[in-house]
């Protein structure tokens, strides 16, 4: 009786896994919008690092 329940559940699980797998994008491929956002965050990070360096230089000259 238990095997009668397990077989349909296992079949449903396998079917759902195969259905999900077919829709995945290839590994390592990022959409252009994501790449653009990463570039913008790198620019923001550089601006923040420059501002931090200037602030530290200002503290050094005052102290």
Buried (B, 14 or more C-beta within 10 A) or exposed (E): EEEEEEEEEEEEEEEEEEEEEEEEEEEEEEEEEEEEEEEEEEEEEEEEEEEEEEEEEEEEEEE
